[in-house]
Amino acid sequence: MFYRIVKIFYLMTEKRRLIYFQNPQRCVASHAEHVRIYEALAMRDRARAVELVHSHLQGVDGYWHDLIDATTLPTPGRSQEPPFPS
């Protein structure tokens, strides 16, 4: 069931990930988070895995909300062009 949910999410967010992972530091940080999640699952540490997944999703969600806010809220002296291609 988890695989199916993640696969659907993965397919739905392909274009977003192309933008997000243009930053190499995000690639490294995201990979490290996924490795920690995998290790918790491999150790069958349910509580740790849930904590790590929750933290990971909050970070990703926060990034996208910040990006959306930055592109929709007017800021004096800043171009209103989005920071990524449409």
PDB file of N, CA, C and O in Angstrom:
ATOM      1  N   MET A   1       0.825  -1.185   0.000  1.00  0.00           N
ATOM      2  CA  MET A   1       0.000   0.000   0.000  1.00  0.00           C
ATOM      3  C   MET A   1       0.874   1.257   0.000  1.00  0.00           C
ATOM      4  O   MET A   1       0.613   2.196  -0.751  1.00  0.00           O
ATOM      5  N   PHE A   2       1.904   1.272   0.837  1.00  0.00           N
ATOM      6  CA  PHE A   2       2.801   2.428   0.898  1.00  0.00           C
ATOM      7  C   PHE A   2       3.440   2.682  -0.464  1.00  0.00           C
ATOM      8  O   PHE A   2       3.514   3.823  -0.919  1.00  0.00           O
ATOM      9  N   TYR A   3       3.897   1.619  -1.105  1.00  0.00           N
ATOM     10  CA  TYR A   3       4.511   1.739  -2.427  1.00  0.00           C
ATOM     11  C   TYR A   3       3.549   2.392  -3.411  1.00  0.00           C
ATOM     12  O   TYR A   3       3.949   3.275  -4.171  1.00  0.00           O
ATOM     13  N   ARG A   4       2.302   1.977  -3.407  1.00  0.00           N
ATOM     14  CA  ARG A   4       1.323   2.548  -4.339  1.00  0.00           C
ATOM     15  C   ARG A   4       1.113   4.040  -4.094  1.00  0.00           C
ATOM     16  O   ARG A   4       1.041   4.827  -5.038  1.00  0.00           O
ATOM     17  N   ILE A   5       1.019   4.417  -2.840  1.00  0.00           N
ATOM     18  CA  ILE A   5       0.829   5.833  -2.511  1.00  0.00           C
ATOM     19  C   ILE A   5       2.038   6.645  -2.960  1.00  0.00           C
ATOM     20  O   ILE A   5       1.891   7.693  -3.589  1.00  0.00           O
ATOM     21  N   VAL A   6       3.227   6.158  -2.635  1.00  0.00           N
ATOM     22  CA  VAL A   6       4.445   6.879  -3.001  1.00  0.00           C
ATOM     23  C   VAL A   6       4.597   6.963  -4.514  1.00  0.00           C
ATOM     24  O   VAL A   6       5.009   7.996  -5.043  1.00  0.00           O
ATOM     25  N   LYS A   7       4.265   5.881  -5.209  1.00  0.00           N
ATOM     26  CA  LYS A   7       4.383   5.876  -6.670  1.00  0.00           C
ATOM     27  C   LYS A   7       3.448   6.917  -7.290  1.00  0.00           C
ATOM     28  O   LYS A   7       3.845   7.645  -8.200  1.00  0.00           O
ATOM     29  N   ILE A   8       2.230   6.987  -6.807  1.00  0.00           N
ATOM     30  CA  ILE A   8       1.280   7.980  -7.320  1.00  0.00           C
ATOM     31  C   ILE A   8       1.805   9.387  -7.060  1.00  0.00           C
ATOM     32  O   ILE A   8       1.781  10.243  -7.944  1.00  0.00           O
ATOM     33  N   PHE A   9       2.278   9.614  -5.839  1.00  0.00           N
ATOM     34  CA  PHE A   9       2.842  10.922  -5.496  1.00  0.00           C
ATOM     35  C   PHE A   9       4.025  11.245  -6.403  1.00  0.00           C
ATOM     36  O   PHE A   9       4.150  12.366  -6.897  1.00  0.00           O
ATOM     37  N   TYR A  10       4.875  10.274  -6.613  1.00  0.00           N
ATOM     38  CA  TYR A  10       6.071  10.452  -7.451  1.00  0.00           C
ATOM     39  C   TYR A  10       5.676  10.873  -8.868  1.00  0.00           C
ATOM     40  O   TYR A  10       6.267  11.795  -9.430  1.00  0.00           O
ATOM     41  N   LEU A  11       4.694  10.207  -9.435  1.00  0.00           N
ATOM     42  CA  LEU A  11       4.247  10.532 -10.787  1.00  0.00           C
ATOM     43  C   LEU A  11       3.594  11.913 -10.847  1.00  0.00           C
ATOM     44  O   LEU A  11       3.779  12.648 -11.817  1.00  0.00           O
ATOM     45  N   MET A  12       2.833  12.263  -9.816  1.00  0.00           N
ATOM     46  CA  MET A  12       2.127  13.545  -9.807  1.00  0.00           C
ATOM     47  C   MET A  12       3.063  14.733  -9.617  1.00  0.00           C
ATOM     48  O   MET A  12       2.723  15.852 -10.001  1.00  0.00           O
ATOM     49  N   THR A  13       4.224  14.509  -9.036  1.00  0.00           N
ATOM     50  CA  THR A  13       5.112  15.630  -8.699  1.00  0.00           C
ATOM     51  C   THR A  13       6.355  15.705  -9.578  1.00  0.00           C
ATOM     52  O   THR A  13       7.318  16.385  -9.225  1.00  0.00           O
ATOM     53  N   GLU A  14       6.349  15.029 -10.695  1.00  0.00           N
ATOM     54  CA  GLU A  14       7.543  14.985 -11.543  1.00  0.00           C
ATOM     55  C   GLU A  14       8.047  16.380 -11.918  1.00  0.00           C
ATOM     56  O   GLU A  14       9.238  16.660 -11.784  1.00  0.00           O
ATOM     57  N   LYS A  15       7.171  17.240 -12.378  1.00  0.00           N
ATOM     58  CA  LYS A  15       7.600  18.578 -12.802  1.00  0.00           C
ATOM     59  C   LYS A  15       8.099  19.402 -11.621  1.00  0.00           C
ATOM     60  O   LYS A  15       9.063  20.157 -11.753  1.00  0.00           O
ATOM     61  N   ARG A  16       7.457  19.264 -10.482  1.00  0.00           N
ATOM     62  CA  ARG A  16       7.909  19.989  -9.296  1.00  0.00           C
ATOM     63  C   ARG A  16       9.307  19.542  -8.886  1.00  0.00           C
ATOM     64  O   ARG A  16      10.149  20.365  -8.524  1.00  0.00           O
ATOM     65  N   ARG A  17       9.547  18.251  -8.942  1.00  0.00           N
ATOM     66  CA  ARG A  17      10.856  17.735  -8.550  1.00  0.00           C
ATOM     67  C   ARG A  17      11.957  18.215  -9.480  1.00  0.00           C
ATOM     68  O   ARG A  17      13.085  18.429  -9.036  1.00  0.00           O
ATOM     69  N   LEU A  18      11.656  18.386 -10.750  1.00  0.00           N
ATOM     70  CA  LEU A  18      12.656  18.905 -11.683  1.00  0.00           C
ATOM     71  C   LEU A  18      13.108  20.296 -11.255  1.00  0.00           C
ATOM     72  O   LEU A  18      14.286  20.636 -11.369  1.00  0.00           O
ATOM     73  N   ILE A  19      12.173  21.091 -10.766  1.00  0.00           N
ATOM     74  CA  ILE A  19      12.499  22.433 -10.283  1.00  0.00           C
ATOM     75  C   ILE A  19      13.236  22.339  -8.955  1.00  0.00           C
ATOM     76  O   ILE A  19      14.287  22.953  -8.773  1.00  0.00           O
ATOM     77  N   TYR A  20      12.683  21.575  -8.040  1.00  0.00           N
ATOM     78  CA  TYR A  20      13.233  21.473  -6.687  1.00  0.00           C
ATOM     79  C   TYR A  20      14.678  20.994  -6.689  1.00  0.00           C
ATOM     80  O   TYR A  20      15.512  21.524  -5.955  1.00  0.00           O
ATOM     81  N   PHE A  21      14.972  20.003  -7.506  1.00  0.00           N
ATOM     82  CA  PHE A  21      16.292  19.401  -7.475  1.00  0.00           C
ATOM     83  C   PHE A  21      17.305  20.072  -8.407  1.00  0.00           C
ATOM     84  O   PHE A  21      18.369  19.511  -8.670  1.00  0.00           O
ATOM     85  N   GLN A  22      16.986  21.251  -8.900  1.00  0.00           N
ATOM     86  CA  GLN A  22      17.985  22.031  -9.617  1.00  0.00           C
ATOM     87  C   GLN A  22      19.080  22.496  -8.657  1.00  0.00           C
ATOM     88  O   GLN A  22      20.190  22.815  -9.081  1.00  0.00           O
ATOM     89  N   ASN A  23      18.765  22.532  -7.386  1.00  0.00           N
ATOM     90  CA  ASN A  23      19.719  22.921  -6.353  1.00  0.00           C
ATOM     91  C   ASN A  23      20.428  21.659  -5.848  1.00  0.00           C
ATOM     92  O   ASN A  23      19.777  20.800  -5.254  1.00  0.00           O
ATOM     93  N   PRO A  24      21.742  21.522  -6.066  1.00  0.00           N
ATOM     94  CA  PRO A  24      22.459  20.304  -5.663  1.00  0.00           C
ATOM     95  C   PRO A  24      22.400  20.027  -4.161  1.00  0.00           C
ATOM     96  O   PRO A  24      22.399  18.864  -3.757  1.00  0.00           O
ATOM     97  N   GLN A  25      22.352  21.064  -3.327  1.00  0.00           N
ATOM     98  CA  GLN A  25      22.273  20.831  -1.885  1.00  0.00           C
ATOM     99  C   GLN A  25      20.965  20.147  -1.511  1.00  0.00           C
ATOM    100  O   GLN A  25      20.925  19.337  -0.585  1.00  0.00           O
ATOM    101  N   ARG A  26      19.903  20.471  -2.225  1.00  0.00           N
ATOM    102  CA  ARG A  26      18.619  19.814  -1.964  1.00  0.00           C
ATOM    103  C   ARG A  26      18.701  18.333  -2.314  1.00  0.00           C
ATOM    104  O   ARG A  26      18.112  17.495  -1.632  1.00  0.00           O
ATOM    105  N   CYS A  27      19.425  18.016  -3.370  1.00  0.00           N
ATOM    106  CA  CYS A  27      19.596  16.608  -3.759  1.00  0.00           C
ATOM    107  C   CYS A  27      20.275  15.828  -2.634  1.00  0.00           C
ATOM    108  O   CYS A  27      19.820  14.752  -2.247  1.00  0.00           O
ATOM    109  N   VAL A  28      21.360  16.382  -2.121  1.00  0.00           N
ATOM    110  CA  VAL A  28      22.121  15.717  -1.060  1.00  0.00           C
ATOM    111  C   VAL A  28      21.265  15.581   0.200  1.00  0.00           C
ATOM    112  O   VAL A  28      21.210  14.506   0.798  1.00  0.00           O
ATOM    113  N   ALA A  29      20.602  16.659   0.604  1.00  0.00           N
ATOM    114  CA  ALA A  29      19.798  16.634   1.817  1.00  0.00           C
ATOM    115  C   ALA A  29      18.625  15.663   1.691  1.00  0.00           C
ATOM    116  O   ALA A  29      18.329  14.913   2.622  1.00  0.00           O
ATOM    117  N   SER A  30      17.964  15.682   0.542  1.00  0.00           N
ATOM    118  CA  SER A  30      16.833  14.790   0.328  1.00  0.00           C
ATOM    119  C   SER A  30      17.275  13.332   0.346  1.00  0.00           C
ATOM    120  O   SER A  30      16.611  12.485   0.944  1.00  0.00           O
ATOM    121  N   HIS A  31      18.390  13.041  -0.305  1.00  0.00           N
ATOM    122  CA  HIS A  31      18.901  11.671  -0.310  1.00  0.00           C
ATOM    123  C   HIS A  31      19.209  11.205   1.111  1.00  0.00           C
ATOM    124  O   HIS A  31      18.881  10.080   1.487  1.00  0.00           O
ATOM    125  N   ALA A  32      19.842  12.076   1.898  1.00  0.00           N
ATOM    126  CA  ALA A  32      20.173  11.728   3.287  1.00  0.00           C
ATOM    127  C   ALA A  32      18.899  11.458   4.095  1.00  0.00           C
ATOM    128  O   ALA A  32      18.861  10.530   4.903  1.00  0.00           O
ATOM    129  N   GLU A  33      17.866  12.263   3.879  1.00  0.00           N
ATOM    130  CA  GLU A  33      16.599  12.033   4.583  1.00  0.00           C
ATOM    131  C   GLU A  33      16.002  10.686   4.189  1.00  0.00           C
ATOM    132  O   GLU A  33      15.517   9.941   5.041  1.00  0.00           O
ATOM    133  N   HIS A  34      16.038  10.381   2.907  1.00  0.00           N
ATOM    134  CA  HIS A  34      15.487   9.103   2.447  1.00  0.00           C
ATOM    135  C   HIS A  34      16.292   7.918   2.980  1.00  0.00           C
ATOM    136  O   HIS A  34      15.719   6.877   3.299  1.00  0.00           O
ATOM    137  N   VAL A  35      17.593   8.065   3.078  1.00  0.00           N
ATOM    138  CA  VAL A  35      18.424   6.996   3.634  1.00  0.00           C
ATOM    139  C   VAL A  35      18.050   6.761   5.098  1.00  0.00           C
ATOM    140  O   VAL A  35      17.931   5.613   5.528  1.00  0.00           O
ATOM    141  N   ARG A  36      17.864   7.835   5.864  1.00  0.00           N
ATOM    142  CA  ARG A  36      17.476   7.677   7.273  1.00  0.00           C
ATOM    143  C   ARG A  36      16.110   7.008   7.394  1.00  0.00           C
ATOM    144  O   ARG A  36      15.904   6.172   8.274  1.00  0.00           O
ATOM    145  N   ILE A  37      15.183   7.369   6.520  1.00  0.00           N
ATOM    146  CA  ILE A  37      13.864   6.720   6.529  1.00  0.00           C
ATOM    147  C   ILE A  37      14.015   5.229   6.214  1.00  0.00           C
ATOM    148  O   ILE A  37      13.426   4.385   6.888  1.00  0.00           O
ATOM    149  N   TYR A  38      14.795   4.918   5.200  1.00  0.00           N
ATOM    150  CA  TYR A  38      15.026   3.519   4.825  1.00  0.00           C
ATOM    151  C   TYR A  38      15.639   2.737   5.989  1.00  0.00           C
ATOM    152  O   TYR A  38      15.213   1.623   6.293  1.00  0.00           O
ATOM    153  N   GLU A  39      16.632   3.330   6.628  1.00  0.00           N
ATOM    154  CA  GLU A  39      17.294   2.644   7.747  1.00  0.00           C
ATOM    155  C   GLU A  39      16.321   2.382   8.894  1.00  0.00           C
ATOM    156  O   GLU A  39      16.355   1.314   9.505  1.00  0.00           O
ATOM    157  N   ALA A  40      15.465   3.339   9.184  1.00  0.00           N
ATOM    158  CA  ALA A  40      14.466   3.132  10.241  1.00  0.00           C
ATOM    159  C   ALA A  40      13.513   2.003   9.862  1.00  0.00           C
ATOM    160  O   ALA A  40      13.156   1.174  10.700  1.00  0.00           O
ATOM    161  N   LEU A  41      13.105   1.976   8.600  1.00  0.00           N
ATOM    162  CA  LEU A  41      12.228   0.889   8.143  1.00  0.00           C
ATOM    163  C   LEU A  41      12.945  -0.457   8.203  1.00  0.00           C
ATOM    164  O   LEU A  41      12.364  -1.456   8.628  1.00  0.00           O
ATOM    165  N   ALA A  42      14.201  -0.482   7.779  1.00  0.00           N
ATOM    166  CA  ALA A  42      14.969  -1.729   7.795  1.00  0.00           C
ATOM    167  C   ALA A  42      15.137  -2.252   9.221  1.00  0.00           C
ATOM    168  O   ALA A  42      15.168  -3.462   9.446  1.00  0.00           O
ATOM    169  N   MET A  43      15.244  -1.335  10.180  1.00  0.00           N
ATOM    170  CA  MET A  43      15.377  -1.727  11.590  1.00  0.00           C
ATOM    171  C   MET A  43      14.011  -1.980  12.240  1.00  0.00           C
ATOM    172  O   MET A  43      13.915  -2.307  13.423  1.00  0.00           O
ATOM    173  N   ARG A  44      12.966  -1.820  11.435  1.00  0.00           N
ATOM    174  CA  ARG A  44      11.580  -1.994  11.905  1.00  0.00           C
ATOM    175  C   ARG A  44      11.245  -1.057  13.069  1.00  0.00           C
ATOM    176  O   ARG A  44      10.478  -1.394  13.971  1.00  0.00           O
ATOM    177  N   ASP A  45      11.849   0.127  13.011  1.00  0.00           N
ATOM    178  CA  ASP A  45      11.602   1.152  14.018  1.00  0.00           C
ATOM    179  C   ASP A  45      10.475   2.043  13.506  1.00  0.00           C
ATOM    180  O   ASP A  45      10.711   3.100  12.922  1.00  0.00           O
ATOM    181  N   ARG A  46       9.257   1.595  13.738  1.00  0.00           N
ATOM    182  CA  ARG A  46       8.084   2.263  13.208  1.00  0.00           C
ATOM    183  C   ARG A  46       8.004   3.718  13.675  1.00  0.00           C
ATOM    184  O   ARG A  46       7.771   4.620  12.870  1.00  0.00           O
ATOM    185  N   ALA A  47       8.196   3.939  14.955  1.00  0.00           N
ATOM    186  CA  ALA A  47       8.074   5.296  15.500  1.00  0.00           C
ATOM    187  C   ALA A  47       9.079   6.242  14.845  1.00  0.00           C
ATOM    188  O   ALA A  47       8.739   7.373  14.500  1.00  0.00           O
ATOM    189  N   ARG A  48      10.303   5.781  14.676  1.00  0.00           N
ATOM    190  CA  ARG A  48      11.344   6.620  14.049  1.00  0.00           C
ATOM    191  C   ARG A  48      11.020   6.869  12.577  1.00  0.00           C
ATOM    192  O   ARG A  48      11.177   7.985  12.083  1.00  0.00           O
ATOM    193  N   ALA A  49      10.569   5.831  11.882  1.00  0.00           N
ATOM    194  CA  ALA A  49      10.224   5.984  10.465  1.00  0.00           C
ATOM    195  C   ALA A  49       9.090   6.994  10.290  1.00  0.00           C
ATOM    196  O   ALA A  49       9.153   7.851   9.409  1.00  0.00           O
ATOM    197  N   VAL A  50       8.061   6.895  11.121  1.00  0.00           N
ATOM    198  CA  VAL A  50       6.936   7.832  11.047  1.00  0.00           C
ATOM    199  C   VAL A  50       7.420   9.249  11.320  1.00  0.00           C
ATOM    200  O   VAL A  50       7.042  10.188  10.619  1.00  0.00           O
ATOM    201  N   GLU A  51       8.258   9.399  12.342  1.00  0.00           N
ATOM    202  CA  GLU A  51       8.809  10.714  12.679  1.00  0.00           C
ATOM    203  C   GLU A  51       9.604  11.297  11.511  1.00  0.00           C
ATOM    204  O   GLU A  51       9.449  12.472  11.177  1.00  0.00           O
ATOM    205  N   LEU A  52      10.447  10.481  10.896  1.00  0.00           N
ATOM    206  CA  LEU A  52      11.282  10.950   9.784  1.00  0.00           C
ATOM    207  C   LEU A  52      10.449  11.302   8.549  1.00  0.00           C
ATOM    208  O   LEU A  52      10.704  12.315   7.897  1.00  0.00           O
ATOM    209  N   VAL A  53       9.459  10.474   8.227  1.00  0.00           N
ATOM    210  CA  VAL A  53       8.596  10.758   7.074  1.00  0.00           C
ATOM    211  C   VAL A  53       7.818  12.048   7.322  1.00  0.00           C
ATOM    212  O   VAL A  53       7.705  12.895   6.436  1.00  0.00           O
ATOM    213  N   HIS A  54       7.288  12.187   8.520  1.00  0.00           N
ATOM    214  CA  HIS A  54       6.536  13.398   8.852  1.00  0.00           C
ATOM    215  C   HIS A  54       7.420  14.638   8.706  1.00  0.00           C
ATOM    216  O   HIS A  54       7.010  15.635   8.111  1.00  0.00           O
ATOM    217  N   SER A  55       8.618  14.570   9.247  1.00  0.00           N
ATOM    218  CA  SER A  55       9.557  15.688   9.161  1.00  0.00           C
ATOM    219  C   SER A  55       9.905  15.998   7.703  1.00  0.00           C
ATOM    220  O   SER A  55       9.944  17.160   7.299  1.00  0.00           O
ATOM    221  N   HIS A  56      10.157  14.952   6.925  1.00  0.00           N
ATOM    222  CA  HIS A  56      10.502  15.117   5.514  1.00  0.00           C
ATOM    223  C   HIS A  56       9.361  15.806   4.758  1.00  0.00           C
ATOM    224  O   HIS A  56       9.593  16.748   4.002  1.00  0.00           O
ATOM    225  N   LEU A  57       8.157  15.341   4.963  1.00  0.00           N
ATOM    226  CA  LEU A  57       7.015  15.912   4.244  1.00  0.00           C
ATOM    227  C   LEU A  57       6.734  17.345   4.695  1.00  0.00           C
ATOM    228  O   LEU A  57       6.321  18.172   3.881  1.00  0.00           O
ATOM    229  N   GLN A  58       6.947  17.649   5.954  1.00  0.00           N
ATOM    230  CA  GLN A  58       6.776  19.027   6.418  1.00  0.00           C
ATOM    231  C   GLN A  58       7.787  19.954   5.740  1.00  0.00           C
ATOM    232  O   GLN A  58       7.447  21.071   5.350  1.00  0.00           O
ATOM    233  N   GLY A  59       9.024  19.488   5.604  1.00  0.00           N
ATOM    234  CA  GLY A  59      10.046  20.292   4.951  1.00  0.00           C
ATOM    235  C   GLY A  59       9.724  20.565   3.499  1.00  0.00           C
ATOM    236  O   GLY A  59       9.883  21.687   3.017  1.00  0.00           O
ATOM    237  N   VAL A  60       9.275  19.545   2.808  1.00  0.00           N
ATOM    238  CA  VAL A  60       8.917  19.691   1.394  1.00  0.00           C
ATOM    239  C   VAL A  60       7.698  20.598   1.258  1.00  0.00           C
ATOM    240  O   VAL A  60       7.664  21.483   0.402  1.00  0.00           O
ATOM    241  N   ASP A  61       6.711  20.374   2.099  1.00  0.00           N
ATOM    242  CA  ASP A  61       5.504  21.194   2.054  1.00  0.00           C
ATOM    243  C   ASP A  61       5.844  22.661   2.333  1.00  0.00           C
ATOM    244  O   ASP A  61       5.335  23.558   1.662  1.00  0.00           O
ATOM    245  N   GLY A  62       6.699  22.896   3.316  1.00  0.00           N
ATOM    246  CA  GLY A  62       7.110  24.265   3.639  1.00  0.00           C
ATOM    247  C   GLY A  62       7.815  24.935   2.476  1.00  0.00           C
ATOM    248  O   GLY A  62       7.589  26.113   2.200  1.00  0.00           O
ATOM    249  N   TYR A  63       8.673  24.182   1.790  1.00  0.00           N
ATOM    250  CA  TYR A  63       9.385  24.733   0.629  1.00  0.00           C
ATOM    251  C   TYR A  63       8.382  25.190  -0.427  1.00  0.00           C
ATOM    252  O   TYR A  63       8.495  26.302  -0.943  1.00  0.00           O
ATOM    253  N   TRP A  64       7.410  24.351  -0.754  1.00  0.00           N
ATOM    254  CA  TRP A  64       6.466  24.695  -1.816  1.00  0.00           C
ATOM    255  C   TRP A  64       5.563  25.845  -1.405  1.00  0.00           C
ATOM    256  O   TRP A  64       5.240  26.697  -2.233  1.00  0.00           O
ATOM    257  N   HIS A  65       5.148  25.890  -0.148  1.00  0.00           N
ATOM    258  CA  HIS A  65       4.334  27.023   0.303  1.00  0.00           C
ATOM    259  C   HIS A  65       5.131  28.320   0.237  1.00  0.00           C
ATOM    260  O   HIS A  65       4.602  29.347  -0.188  1.00  0.00           O
ATOM    261  N   ASP A  66       6.394  28.286   0.651  1.00  0.00           N
ATOM    262  CA  ASP A  66       7.239  29.471   0.569  1.00  0.00           C
ATOM    263  C   ASP A  66       7.411  29.919  -0.880  1.00  0.00           C
ATOM    264  O   ASP A  66       7.359  31.114  -1.173  1.00  0.00           O
ATOM    265  N   LEU A  67       7.615  28.970  -1.777  1.00  0.00           N
ATOM    266  CA  LEU A  67       7.791  29.297  -3.191  1.00  0.00           C
ATOM    267  C   LEU A  67       6.521  29.900  -3.770  1.00  0.00           C
ATOM    268  O   LEU A  67       6.581  30.883  -4.508  1.00  0.00           O
ATOM    269  N   ILE A  68       5.378  29.321  -3.444  1.00  0.00           N
ATOM    270  CA  ILE A  68       4.102  29.844  -3.944  1.00  0.00           C
ATOM    271  C   ILE A  68       3.866  31.250  -3.396  1.00  0.00           C
ATOM    272  O   ILE A  68       3.465  32.148  -4.135  1.00  0.00           O
ATOM    273  N   ASP A  69       4.114  31.439  -2.101  1.00  0.00           N
ATOM    274  CA  ASP A  69       3.945  32.765  -1.504  1.00  0.00           C
ATOM    275  C   ASP A  69       4.868  33.783  -2.159  1.00  0.00           C
ATOM    276  O   ASP A  69       4.465  34.918  -2.416  1.00  0.00           O
ATOM    277  N   ALA A  70       6.096  33.382  -2.427  1.00  0.00           N
ATOM    278  CA  ALA A  70       7.073  34.299  -3.025  1.00  0.00           C
ATOM    279  C   ALA A  70       6.681  34.698  -4.436  1.00  0.00           C
ATOM    280  O   ALA A  70       7.047  35.780  -4.897  1.00  0.00           O
ATOM    281  N   THR A  71       5.948  33.849  -5.123  1.00  0.00           N
ATOM    282  CA  THR A  71       5.588  34.156  -6.503  1.00  0.00           C
ATOM    283  C   THR A  71       4.220  34.810  -6.622  1.00  0.00           C
ATOM    284  O   THR A  71       3.874  35.304  -7.695  1.00  0.00           O
ATOM    285  N   THR A  72       3.426  34.827  -5.542  1.00  0.00           N
ATOM    286  CA  THR A  72       2.089  35.403  -5.642  1.00  0.00           C
ATOM    287  C   THR A  72       1.911  36.680  -4.837  1.00  0.00           C
ATOM    288  O   THR A  72       1.024  37.478  -5.139  1.00  0.00           O
ATOM    289  N   LEU A  73       2.738  36.888  -3.818  1.00  0.00           N
ATOM    290  CA  LEU A  73       2.604  38.088  -3.013  1.00  0.00           C
ATOM    291  C   LEU A  73       3.487  39.206  -3.570  1.00  0.00           C
ATOM    292  O   LEU A  73       4.675  38.990  -3.806  1.00  0.00           O
ATOM    293  N   PRO A  74       2.926  40.385  -3.782  1.00  0.00           N
ATOM    294  CA  PRO A  74       3.744  41.482  -4.297  1.00  0.00           C
ATOM    295  C   PRO A  74       4.768  41.934  -3.257  1.00  0.00           C
ATOM    296  O   PRO A  74       4.447  42.111  -2.082  1.00  0.00           O
ATOM    297  N   THR A  75       5.996  42.115  -3.710  1.00  0.00           N
ATOM    298  CA  THR A  75       7.071  42.611  -2.868  1.00  0.00           C
ATOM    299  C   THR A  75       7.662  43.830  -3.559  1.00  0.00           C
ATOM    300  O   THR A  75       8.075  43.749  -4.715  1.00  0.00           O
ATOM    301  N   PRO A  76       7.706  44.973  -2.848  1.00  0.00           N
ATOM    302  CA  PRO A  76       8.251  46.189  -3.473  1.00  0.00           C
ATOM    303  C   PRO A  76       9.669  45.957  -4.005  1.00  0.00           C
ATOM    304  O   PRO A  76      10.522  45.398  -3.315  1.00  0.00           O
ATOM    305  N   GLY A  77       9.898  46.394  -5.232  1.00  0.00           N
ATOM    306  CA  GLY A  77      11.226  46.304  -5.817  1.00  0.00           C
ATOM    307  C   GLY A  77      11.590  44.955  -6.396  1.00  0.00           C
ATOM    308  O   GLY A  77      12.705  44.776  -6.886  1.00  0.00           O
ATOM    309  N   ARG A  78      10.674  43.999  -6.351  1.00  0.00           N
ATOM    310  CA  ARG A  78      10.977  42.677  -6.885  1.00  0.00           C
ATOM    311  C   ARG A  78      10.076  42.375  -8.062  1.00  0.00           C
ATOM    312  O   ARG A  78       8.884  42.680  -8.043  1.00  0.00           O
ATOM    313  N   SER A  79      10.648  41.781  -9.073  1.00  0.00           N
ATOM    314  CA  SER A  79       9.897  41.374 -10.242  1.00  0.00           C
ATOM    315  C   SER A  79       8.833  40.371  -9.836  1.00  0.00           C
ATOM    316  O   SER A  79       9.056  39.563  -8.935  1.00  0.00           O
ATOM    317  N   GLN A  80       7.694  40.409 -10.479  1.00  0.00           N
ATOM    318  CA  GLN A  80       6.625  39.458 -10.196  1.00  0.00           C
ATOM    319  C   GLN A  80       6.731  38.209 -11.055  1.00  0.00           C
ATOM    320  O   GLN A  80       5.831  37.369 -11.043  1.00  0.00           O
ATOM    321  N   GLU A  81       7.825  38.080 -11.801  1.00  0.00           N
ATOM    322  CA  GLU A  81       8.031  36.882 -12.600  1.00  0.00           C
ATOM    323  C   GLU A  81       8.337  35.704 -11.671  1.00  0.00           C
ATOM    324  O   GLU A  81       9.105  35.867 -10.723  1.00  0.00           O
ATOM    325  N   PRO A  82       7.763  34.531 -11.913  1.00  0.00           N
ATOM    326  CA  PRO A  82       8.075  33.380 -11.066  1.00  0.00           C
ATOM    327  C   PRO A  82       9.533  32.999 -11.213  1.00  0.00           C
ATOM    328  O   PRO A  82      10.130  33.229 -12.265  1.00  0.00           O
ATOM    329  N   PRO A  83      10.132  32.404 -10.144  1.00  0.00           N
ATOM    330  CA  PRO A  83      11.550  32.067 -10.184  1.00  0.00           C
ATOM    331  C   PRO A  83      11.857  30.792 -10.958  1.00  0.00           C
ATOM    332  O   PRO A  83      12.982  30.294 -10.915  1.00  0.00           O
ATOM    333  N   PHE A  84      10.868  30.265 -11.662  1.00  0.00           N
ATOM    334  CA  PHE A  84      11.072  29.069 -12.437  1.00  0.00           C
ATOM    335  C   PHE A  84      10.244  29.143 -13.706  1.00  0.00           C
ATOM    336  O   PHE A  84       9.263  29.885 -13.754  1.00  0.00           O
ATOM    337  N   PRO A  85      10.611  28.398 -14.729  1.00  0.00           N
ATOM    338  CA  PRO A  85       9.841  28.445 -15.978  1.00  0.00           C
ATOM    339  C   PRO A  85       8.469  27.846 -15.821  1.00  0.00           C
ATOM    340  O   PRO A  85       8.281  26.910 -15.044  1.00  0.00           O
ATOM    341  N   SER A  86       7.503  28.378 -16.553  1.00  0.00           N
ATOM    342  CA  SER A  86       6.127  27.855 -16.500  1.00  0.00           C
ATOM    343  C   SER A  86       6.015  26.542 -17.206  1.00  0.00           C
ATOM    344  O   SER A  86       4.931  25.960 -17.260  1.00  0.00           O
TER     345      SER A  86
END
